[in-house]
């Protein structure tokens, strides 16, 4: 019940549950208190519910809320899309991730300089810094991103569990499933960054980095080819006895065109040269055309051709797959399969690996959270040790499956996704166990 009192200045105020007033019986009563207030008025008819009481006790200066006021109050009551503890965990996750990258990058750079010291002293300092190390940073970050993600989650989550922060979060009513959300959001940010780097940014950077290592460290380019044979388009086969990529010169070339199993034309030349415009020039050539039992022969000194192949199609170096963006890699694999080129497993592995490594960020995040969310007797060191063991086992397992794909025991796609499937099963098991 609300009671209206008036003070000496005549202003109104509302008193609820006041012990200074006493109502003797129903009806309108007037009484005095020890304080110098005038009187209290109580309604004669007792209200049936509190809503009627509230409607009767309205201050004189109250104004009905307007639409603008209602909109403002609604905006104030609207919950933010990200909670404070979400931002706290994401800040710790991403901060620890990039800190570990910088820390380990400094260590790797020291080992790399020690290994390539003679070459780096011979090379110009500008090329070493801007052509090698500047392009080595994104390559290094992306190569070991799953490992960094796993170590980051293990480290900062173990630290939070050791300080009883995880217990406090779960005790406040937040479920373990809800706790997983900021981890997955952070993993998504990292996965998107690594995916964009792997698909479009790192391959052009690898071109410069590999050029530097080929020039100053160790030349791994393939500049010569012998007994080259490939199909440039359906029904057209090319054979070349030898090709030198330094002089852009080939010898004893033969181009055969078939209609089904029937040979239609054969073009042979003693020498062939490849120019910068992508054209092949044949020297001392002979062109034979077959029409049933008839044969026609044409000879000449030189012939310009537009053969649809380049030295890059048959001179394949060890790291060439790392220099192609994913659209270029997909196109190259498709063309090489049509031409009957056999040694393209590394290109297929590289293409599938870029997506598989991105998905690994989510799997290893779940495993890391499940392992380190509880305080254990061994402390944070035990969790970090388990995390490192699982991380290196994942990388080792992926290396083994790559070998299976190269040797033809399985397809590159299956080989790259087997570790993710196996560790996804482990992640589900550990997550269910941790959420109990």
N, C-alpha and C positions, 0 to 999 in steps of 0.2 A: 504494500500500500504506500502511495506517495502522499506526503503532507506538505501543504504550502505554509510557509512561515514568512513573516515580514519583519525586517529589522527596523531600526530607528530611522534609517535613511530612506525607507520606503521601497527598497529593491526586493524583487522576488527571488526566491531560491527554492530548490526541491530537497526535501529530506526524506530518505528512505530508511526504514527500520530504525527510527530514532528511539532511544530509550528515555529521552527527556520528556516525552509526552505520554499521557495516559488517557485512554478513551474509556469512559465508564459504561456506556450502553449504546445501543443503536440510536440513530437519528443524529441531528445536528447538536453538537456539544461545544461549549466554550470553556476553556480553562486557561490557567496561567502557569508559566514555568518560572523557575528562579531567574532565568535570563530575561532581559527586558525586551521580549517580543510581545506582540499584541495578542493574537488569537490564532486558533487552529480551526479550520472548517473541514468537516468530514461529510461526504455525501450521505444523504438519507438512505438511498437505495444502494445496497451493497452490490457491486458488480459481480457478474457471474464468472468472469475469468480475468486473467492478467491483461489481456488485450484491451478490454474495456477500461481498465485502470490506466493503461498507457495512453489511451485516447483522451482521457479526461485530464491527464496531467501534461499539458503542453505549454511550454513557456510562451510568454507574449511575443517575444522577438523571433520565434521559430518561423521559418519560411519553407514552403514546400520545395523539395529538390527539383531543379530544372533538368532538362535533357543534357545540357552541357556538363552540369555537375555530375550527373549519373554516368556519362561517358568517361569523365576523368576518374571517378571512383572505380569504374570497371577496369580501366587501364592500370590503375594502381594495384588492383587485386589480381591482375593477370600474371600467371607464373612465368618466370624466365625459362627460355628453352634449354638452358644449361644451368645446372645447379652448382653451388659453390664447391661441393666435394668432387663433382665432375671436373671442374676447372683445376682443382688442386691436383687430382690424379693425372690429368692430361699434361699439366705443367711439369710434374715430376717425371712422367714417362718421356716426353719429348726432350726435356732438358737433359735427362740422364743419357738418352740415346745419342744426342749430338755431342755431349761431353765425352762419352766413351769413344766416339769416332775420332774426335780431335786427339784424345789421349793415345789411342792405338795407332793413329796415323803418324804421330810424332815418332813412335817406336819403329814403325815399319819404314819410315823415311830414313831413319838412322841406319837400319840394316841394309836398305837398298843402296844408300850412298856408299856404305862400306863394301858392298858387293861390286858396285860399278864405279869405284873410285877412279881407276885408271882412265876409263872411257870418259868420265865426267870432267876430269882434268884436261883431257885432250879436246873436248868439245867446247864451243863458246858458252860462256855463262848464260847469255841471253837465251840460247836454245835450250839449255838444261832447265832453266826456270820456267820459261813460257811455253816451250814446245813439249817438254817431258812432264815435269811435276804438275803444271797447271792442268794437264789432261789426265794425269795419273790420279788426281784427287777424286773425280766422279767415278772413275773406273774402280778404284779401291773401295769407295763407299758402297757402291752397288754390288760388288763381288761378295762382300761379307755382311750385307745388310741383315739377313736372317740371324746370323750369329750375334750381331750388335743388338738386335731387337730382343733376343732371348736373354742375353746378359743384362740388358737394361731392366727388363721386367723382373728378373730374379733379384737384382740388386736393390732396386728401390722398394719393391714389395716386401722383401725380407726385412728391410730397414723399418718400414711401416709396421710390420707385424711385430718386430722386436720392441718397438715403442708403443705397442698395444693400440695403434691407430686403426688397424683392421677390425679388432674386437669392438672398438668404440663405434665404428661405422655400422657394423652388423647389429650391435646392441640398440642402435637408434631406430631400428625398424627397417633398415635397408637390406633387401635380400641379396644373396650372393650373385644371383642372376643380374640384379640391377647394378651391383658393383662391377660386373664384367663390362657394362656398356662403355664407360670412358676408356677402358683398355682397348676395346675393339675400335672405337672412334680414333684413338691415337694410332693404332695399327693400320687403319684405313688411310690416314694421312701419310704415314711412312710408305705404305704400299703404293699409293698413287705417285708419290715422288720417285720411288725406285722404278716404277713401271715407265713413267715418262722418260727418265734418264736412260733406261735400258733400250727403249724402242727408238728414240729419236736423238738424244743428246750425246750419249757415250760413243756410239759408232763413229761419227765424224771426229770426235776427240781421239779415238783410237787410231785413226789414220795418221795423225801427226805423231802420236806417241810411238807407234810401230815404225814410222819412218825414222825417228830419232834412234831407236834401238837398232834398226837395221844398218844405219849409217855409222854409229859410234860404238855400239856394244857388240852385237853379233848379227850378221846378215842372215836372215832366215827367208829371204825372198827366193822364189823359184824362177830362175831366169832361163832355164833350158828345158826342153821337152823332147823325148824320143818316142818314135812309133805311136804317134798321136792318131786316134781314131774316134770320131763322134758323128752323131746324126744331127745335122743343122736344122732339118725339118723333115716331116714324114716322107720317107722314100728317097732322101738325099743323104749320102754318106760321104764323109771327108776323111782322107788319110794323108798324114804328113810324116815323112821319115824323121825329120829333125827341125826344131825351131829354136832360134836364139832371140830372146826378148830384149837383149841389150842392143843388138844391131837391127832388130825387127825383121829378121830374115829367116825364111824357111826353105827347105829343099825337098825335092821329089814329092810333090803334092799330087793327089788324085781325087777327083770328085765324080762320084757315080750316082746316077739318078735311075731309080727303079719304078716300074709300074707293076705293083704286086711283086711277083718273083721274076719279072722280066726286066733285063737291063735295057734302058732306052738310050742313055748317053753316057759317055765317059770323057772327062776333061782331065788331061795330065799336063804337068809342067815341071821343068827341071828346077826352077827357082820360083819363090814367091816372097813378096815384101808387103808389110803392113804399115800404112801411113797413119798420121794423127787424126785424119777424118774418118777412120774406121773402114777404109777400103783396102781390099787385097788386089795387088797387081801381080799377074802371072807372066813369067818370062819363058820363052821357048816352049810354047804350049802346043798341044795336039788335041783336037776335039773330034771324037768319033760319035756318030749317030747311027743307031741300029733300027732298022725297019724290017722286021721279019728276017729274011736271010740276006737282006741288003745292008751294006755298010758304007757310010760316007765319011771322009777324012778331011779335016781342015787344020792347017798349020799356020803359025804366026810367031812373031817375035815378042809381042807384048799384048796383054789384055787386061783392062780394068774391070773388076767385078764388084758386085755388091753382096758378097757372101755374108749371111747373117750369123757370124760368130766372130769372136775376138780372142786374143791370147789369154784373157782372163778366164775364159771358159775351160781351158785345159791346163793352164799353169796355176795350180792351186797351192798356195802357201799354207803354213800351219795356222796362222792367226787371221786369215782372210775373212772368216765368218764374223769376226768381231768388228769389222770395219763397215758392215752393211746395216742400215736401219731395217726394222722389221718388215716394212712394205717391200724394200729392195730384196731382203732375204727371202721372203715368200715368193717373189717373182723369179728370183734366181733359181730357187729349188724347183719351181715348176718348169722352167726352161731346161734345166739340166736333166730332169727326169725325161722330158720329151726327147732330148738328144742322146739318151742312153748312157750318160755319165754315171759311173758307179760310185766314185769316192766323194759323196756329198753327205755322208752321215754326220760329219761335224757341223755342217750347216743346219741340218734338221735338228740336231741336238741343241744347238745354240738358239734356234727359234723357239723350241719348246721350253728350254731352260729359263728364258726371260719371263714367261708367264708362271712357270712352276715356282720360281724363287719369290715372285710377288705373293703368291698364295701362301707360301711358307711363313710369311710374317704373321698371319692370323693364327695358324696352327701353333707356332712356337709361343705366341703370346698367351694362348689358353693354357698351354703346358706350363709356362713360367708362372702364371697367376695361380694355377692349381697347386703347384709345388711349394710356393713361397708364401701363401696367404696365411699360414698358421705358424705360430711360434713353436719352434722345436728346440730340443735340448742342445743340439749341436750349434745353434745360433746361425747367423747369416753365412758364415763360412761354409757350412755344410750345404746350404741351398745353392750357393755360388758354385761349389764343386760339382754338385749334381747337374747344374745347368750347363757348365762347361763340358761335362762328359756327354750329355745329350746333344749339345750343339755340334761337337766334333764328330760324334757318331752319325749325325744327320749328314754332315758334309762328306764323311767317309762313305756312307751308304750311297749317296748320290754319285760319287766318283765311281764306285763299283758298278752301278747300273749304267753309267755312261759307257763303261768298257763293254758291257753286254750289248749295247746298241751299236757300238763301233764294229764289234765282231759279228754282228748280224743275228745274235741270239734273240733279240726282241726289237720292236720298233722304237724309234727315239721318243715318241710320245709316251708310250708305256714306261720306258726306262726313266723318263724324267718325273713321271707322276707316281711311280711306285713308292718312293720315300715319303711323299706327301700323304698318300693313302695310309701307309703304315703308321706314320706319326699322328695322323688324324684319329685313328683308332685309339692310340695311346692318349691323345688329348681328351677324347670323350670319356674314357675310363677315369682319368685323373680328375676331370672336371666334376663328374658325378660323385666321386669320392669326396672331393673337397667341399661340395655344396651341401653335404649332409649335416 
